[in-house]
Amino acid sequence: FFSRTALMYVFMGHMKFEHTQPYESWFWEKNRIELKKAWVQKVEFGERTLVFDSGEKMTYDVLVIATGSKPNKFGWPGQDLEGVQGLYSKQDLELMEKNTHQGVNRAVIVGGGLIGIEMAEMLAYKK
């Protein structure tokens, strides 16, 4: 769990990845939020229970399903070529650092949302 918009500042060396956590570590327990990293196999709404792929179960008071987003791919020729990427995860940040370590001469950004605009700034920084 991290701030995606902070990836730009990690890339440019203004902060470290561990500083992208949106809350202090004590926040979760204080607010009675249990963080769980697992795949949900089934939601038993009547029983307010999650069933994980391991078979383990967890009850909940309130269930918020926040699936997030992922970069769009539209089936365009070349979208899977080396150097074509999104900026969604820590792995994407690492790939961008690898792809730009010798600088950037030209780039194409598809999308003008916040992350797309930040990518433009990041690439200009590496020029």
C-alpha positions in Angstrom: 0.0 0.0 0.0 1.7 3.2 -1.2 1.0 6.5 -2.9 1.3 6.0 -6.6 1.6 9.7 -7.2 4.8 9.7 -5.1 6.6 7.4 -7.5 7.6 10.4 -9.5 9.5 11.8 -6.4 11.2 8.5 -5.8 12.3 8.4 -9.5 13.7 11.9 -9.3 15.6 11.1 -6.0 13.5 13.5 -3.8 12.3 10.7 -1.6 12.7 7.0 -0.9 10.1 4.3 -1.7 9.5 3.6 2.0 8.4 7.2 2.4 5.4 6.6 0.1 3.4 5.0 2.8 0.3 7.2 3.3 0.0 6.5 7.0 2.2 5.8 10.0 2.5 2.1 10.9 0.4 2.6 14.1 -2.6 4.0 12.1 -4.1 0.6 11.1 -4.3 -0.9 14.6 -5.4 2.4 16.2 -8.3 2.5 13.7 -9.1 -1.2 14.0 -8.1 -2.0 10.5 -6.5 -5.3 9.8 -4.3 -5.4 6.7 -4.3 -8.8 5.0 -2.3 -9.8 1.9 -4.2 -12.7 0.4 -6.5 -13.6 -2.5 -10.2 -13.7 -1.7 -11.8 -16.8 -3.0 -15.3 -16.0 -1.9 -17.3 -13.4 0.0 -20.0 -14.7 2.2 -22.1 -11.6 2.5 -24.8 -13.1 4.8 -22.1 -14.2 7.3 -19.9 -11.2 6.7 -17.0 -13.5 6.1 -14.2 -13.6 3.6 -12.8 -16.9 2.4 -9.2 -16.8 1.2 -7.6 -19.2 -1.3 -5.7 -20.8 1.6 -9.1 -21.8 3.1 -8.6 -19.3 6.0 -11.6 -17.2 6.9 -11.9 -13.6 8.2 -15.0 -11.9 9.5 -15.6 -8.2 8.9 -17.7 -5.3 10.2 -17.7 -3.3 7.0 -16.4 -4.5 3.7 -14.9 -2.0 1.2 -13.9 -3.4 -2.1 -11.3 -1.1 -3.7 -9.8 -3.0 -6.6 -7.7 -0.1 -7.8 -6.8 0.4 -11.4 -4.3 -0.7 -14.0 -2.9 0.8 -17.2 -5.1 0.4 -20.2 -3.9 -1.5 -23.2 -5.9 -1.0 -26.4 -4.4 -3.7 -28.7 -2.3 -1.2 -30.6 0.7 -2.5 -32.5 3.9 -2.2 -30.4 2.2 -1.9 -27.0 4.1 -5.0 -25.8 7.6 -3.9 -27.1 10.5 -3.3 -24.8 10.4 0.2 -23.3 6.6 0.5 -23.5 5.1 0.6 -20.0 2.8 2.1 -17.5 3.5 3.5 -14.0 1.3 1.6 -11.7 3.6 -0.4 -9.4 7.0 -0.4 -7.7 8.0 -2.9 -10.4 7.0 -0.3 -13.1 9.1 2.3 -11.3 12.1 -0.1 -11.3 11.6 -0.8 -15.0 11.4 2.9 -15.8 14.6 3.5 -13.9 16.2 0.7 -16.0 14.8 2.0 -19.3 16.0 5.6 -18.6 19.3 5.1 -16.9 21.1 6.4 -20.0 18.7 9.4 -20.4 15.7 9.9 -22.6 15.8 11.3 -26.2 12.2 11.0 -27.0 9.0 9.5 -25.6 5.3 9.1 -26.2 2.8 9.3 -23.4 -0.7 8.0 -24.0 -3.1 9.7 -21.6 -3.1 13.1 -19.9 -4.2 12.1 -16.4 -2.2 12.9 -13.3 0.1 9.9 -13.7 0.7 10.6 -17.4 1.6 14.2 -16.6 3.9 13.1 -13.9 5.6 10.6 -16.3 6.2 13.6 -18.7 8.0 15.5 -15.9 9.9 12.4 -14.9 11.2 11.8 -18.4 12.1 15.5 -18.8 14.1 15.2 -15.6 16.1 12.3 -17.1 16.8 14.2 -20.4 
